[in-house]
Amino acid sequence: MERHAKKLQSKAKKIEIVKVEGDNITIRSTTGKEYTILNNHDGTFTCGCKWSEYHDTRFDPCSHVIAVKEMIANGESKTLSVWASREDAQRQHRHIECIGNGLFVTERKAA
C-alpha cells in the first residue's frame, strides 16, 4: 500500500501542538479532537488516535506523529520533508530516515 506522503505532511502542518509535558505531547487534530502522543525515546512515537487502533504508529505513523516529528525538527531549526519512496528521498541528497511503512523523511536547515 502506497502512503500519500505529501497529503500526510500537509495534514500534519495543520495540526496544533497543545501541550508538551514530559514524554506526552498533546495535539489538536484538524477535526478539533485532542490526542496524546507518547515519545518512546527510540525515535518512534505512539498515538492514541483512531488510526492507531489498526496500525502501530511506531512503524506506520499517522499525521499526528508526523506533526510531532516536525515540531521537534523545527525546534532544532530544521525543516522536515516526507516522501513516499526511498528514491524520492534520495534525490534530496540529505540524511534519510525511514519512519515506517514506506514513508521516509529528510531534514534540512530552516531558511
C-alpha positions as CSV (number, residue, x, y, z in Angstrom):
1,M,0.0,0.0,0.0
2,E,1.5,3.3,-1.0
3,R,1.1,6.1,1.5
4,H,0.4,9.6,0.3
5,A,3.3,11.3,1.9
6,K,2.7,14.9,0.8
7,K,-1.0,14.6,1.8
8,L,0.0,13.4,5.2
9,Q,2.6,16.1,5.6
10,S,0.1,18.8,4.5
11,K,-2.4,17.5,7.1
12,A,0.3,17.4,9.8
13,K,1.1,21.1,9.2
14,K,-2.5,22.0,10.2
15,I,-2.3,20.1,13.5
16,E,-1.8,22.2,16.6
17,I,0.6,21.2,19.4
18,V,-1.3,22.0,22.5
19,K,1.0,20.9,25.3
20,V,4.3,19.1,25.9
21,E,4.5,17.5,29.3
22,G,7.4,15.1,29.9
23,D,7.1,12.2,27.4
24,N,3.5,13.2,26.5
25,I,2.6,15.6,23.7
26,T,-1.0,16.7,23.3
27,I,-2.1,17.7,19.9
28,R,-5.3,19.1,18.4
29,S,-6.2,17.4,15.2
30,T,-7.7,19.1,12.1
31,T,-11.1,17.8,13.4
32,G,-10.7,19.5,16.7
33,K,-10.1,16.3,18.7
34,E,-7.2,16.1,21.1
35,Y,-4.8,13.2,21.2
36,T,-1.8,12.3,23.3
37,I,1.4,11.2,21.6
38,L,3.9,9.3,23.7
39,N,7.6,9.7,22.9
40,N,9.1,6.2,23.1
41,H,12.7,7.6,23.2
42,D,13.9,5.4,20.3
43,G,12.9,7.8,17.5
44,T,9.3,6.5,17.5
45,F,6.1,7.8,18.9
46,T,2.8,6.2,19.8
47,C,-0.5,8.0,19.2
48,G,-3.9,7.3,20.7
49,C,-5.9,8.2,17.5
50,K,-8.3,6.0,15.5
51,W,-5.6,5.2,13.0
52,S,-3.5,3.7,15.8
53,E,-6.3,1.2,16.6
54,Y,-5.5,-0.6,13.3
55,H,-1.8,0.5,12.8
56,D,1.2,0.5,15.1
57,T,2.2,4.2,14.8
58,R,5.7,3.3,15.8
59,F,6.1,1.7,12.4
60,D,3.1,3.2,10.4
61,P,2.8,6.8,11.6
62,C,-0.3,8.9,11.5
63,S,-0.4,12.6,10.6
64,H,-0.3,13.4,14.4
65,V,3.1,11.6,14.8
66,I,4.4,13.4,11.7
67,A,3.3,16.7,13.2
68,V,5.3,15.9,16.4
69,K,8.3,15.0,14.3
70,E,8.0,18.3,12.5
71,M,7.7,20.2,15.8
72,I,11.0,18.5,17.0
73,A,12.7,19.4,13.7
74,N,11.5,23.0,13.9
75,G,12.9,23.2,17.5
76,E,16.3,22.2,16.0
77,S,16.0,24.9,13.3
78,K,15.3,22.2,10.7
79,T,12.6,21.6,8.1
80,L,11.2,18.1,7.6
81,S,10.0,16.7,4.3
82,V,8.1,13.4,4.0
83,W,8.5,11.1,0.9
84,A,6.6,8.0,-0.3
85,S,9.7,6.2,-1.5
86,R,13.4,6.0,-0.7
87,E,14.2,7.0,-4.3
88,D,12.3,10.3,-3.9
89,A,14.0,11.0,-0.6
90,Q,17.5,10.1,-2.1
91,R,17.0,12.8,-4.7
92,Q,17.2,15.4,-1.9
93,H,20.9,14.4,-1.1
94,R,20.2,14.6,2.6
95,H,20.1,12.3,5.5
96,I,17.2,9.8,5.1
97,E,15.2,8.2,7.9
98,C,12.5,5.6,7.3
99,I,9.7,6.4,9.6
100,G,7.7,3.3,8.7
101,N,5.6,1.6,6.1
102,G,7.0,3.2,3.0
103,L,7.4,6.7,4.5
104,F,10.8,8.5,4.5
105,V,11.8,11.8,5.9
106,T,14.7,14.2,5.1
107,E,15.7,17.2,7.0
108,R,17.4,20.4,6.0
109,K,18.3,23.6,7.9
110,A,15.4,26.0,8.1
111,A,15.7,29.2,6.0
